[in-house]
Amino acid sequence: MTTRGARRPVIGAMVVAGVVLSGCAAQSGDPAADRARHFYAALAADDAATACADLASEARKALAQQEGKPCEEVILDQDLPETVETGKAEVYGSMAQVAYADETAFLSRYGDEWLLTAVGCPPASGDTPHDCAIEVG
């Protein structure tokens, strides 16, 4: 017989998996936008390992150096939006940006996959550079 308290971790894990998988299922057809959506869905599900896996290795290293701890230990403490909407992607060869109402994510292509190189970037106007919470140095 299973007690109610013993079932909570299993139910919690199922909810997290459902949120992350639903982020994957609702693909836009644009691989860069899909990667960004997957990242933000992982944040919303408090899935640090998945969110960190969506970052380029240089971005993970920059965050770890900035915070003094591995990405998985600090990513959820960053001031990042938990948007799960599909953003508008603009692709420039091996680089892309995905724009949301109040966030812009930057990605680079590594082989056949897109990985995030900068996130937590509020909109910037004109030639003003983005000031991102996590970015490749």
FENURFEN-V372438 format. One record per pair of residues at least 12 apart in sequence whose ideal C-beta (glycine too) atoms are under 6 Angstrom apart, sorted by the first residue. I is the first residue (numbers start at 1). J is the second residue. D is the distance in Angstrom with one decimal. If there is no record, write none. Layout:
i:I j:J d:D
i:I j:J d:D
This chain:
i:16 j:45 d:4.6
i:16 j:47 d:5.9
i:19 j:45 d:4.1
i:20 j:41 d:5.7
i:20 j:42 d:5.8
i:20 j:45 d:5.2
i:20 j:47 d:5.7
i:20 j:50 d:5.9
i:23 j:37 d:5.7
i:23 j:38 d:5.3
i:23 j:41 d:2.7
i:28 j:86 d:4.6
i:30 j:89 d:4.6
i:31 j:114 d:5.3
i:32 j:89 d:4.7
i:32 j:91 d:6.0
i:32 j:96 d:3.8
i:32 j:107 d:5.0
i:32 j:114 d:4.6
i:33 j:86 d:5.8
i:33 j:87 d:5.7
i:33 j:89 d:4.1
i:33 j:98 d:5.2
i:35 j:114 d:4.3
i:36 j:87 d:5.8
i:36 j:98 d:4.2
i:36 j:105 d:4.5
i:37 j:86 d:5.8
i:38 j:54 d:5.8
i:39 j:51 d:5.7
i:39 j:54 d:4.0
i:39 j:116 d:5.7
i:40 j:83 d:4.9
i:40 j:84 d:5.7
i:41 j:84 d:5.2
i:43 j:80 d:5.8
i:43 j:82 d:5.0
i:44 j:82 d:4.0
i:44 j:84 d:5.8
i:46 j:76 d:5.9
i:48 j:72 d:4.5
i:48 j:75 d:5.0
i:48 j:76 d:5.3
i:49 j:72 d:5.5
i:51 j:75 d:5.1
i:52 j:71 d:4.0
i:52 j:72 d:5.3
i:52 j:75 d:5.5
i:54 j:116 d:5.6
i:55 j:116 d:5.0
i:56 j:115 d:4.1
i:56 j:117 d:4.9
i:58 j:136 d:4.3
i:59 j:117 d:5.5
i:59 j:134 d:5.7
i:59 j:136 d:5.3
i:62 j:136 d:5.9
i:62 j:137 d:5.1
i:63 j:134 d:5.1
i:78 j:133 d:5.3
i:79 j:133 d:6.0
i:80 j:120 d:4.8
i:81 j:103 d:5.0
i:83 j:100 d:5.5
i:87 j:99 d:5.5
i:87 j:100 d:4.5
i:94 j:109 d:4.3
i:95 j:108 d:5.4
i:104 j:121 d:4.6
i:105 j:119 d:5.0
i:106 j:118 d:4.0
i:117 j:136 d:4.7
i:118 j:132 d:4.3
i:118 j:135 d:3.7
i:119 j:134 d:5.2
i:120 j:132 d:5.3
i:120 j:133 d:2.7
i:120 j:134 d:5.6
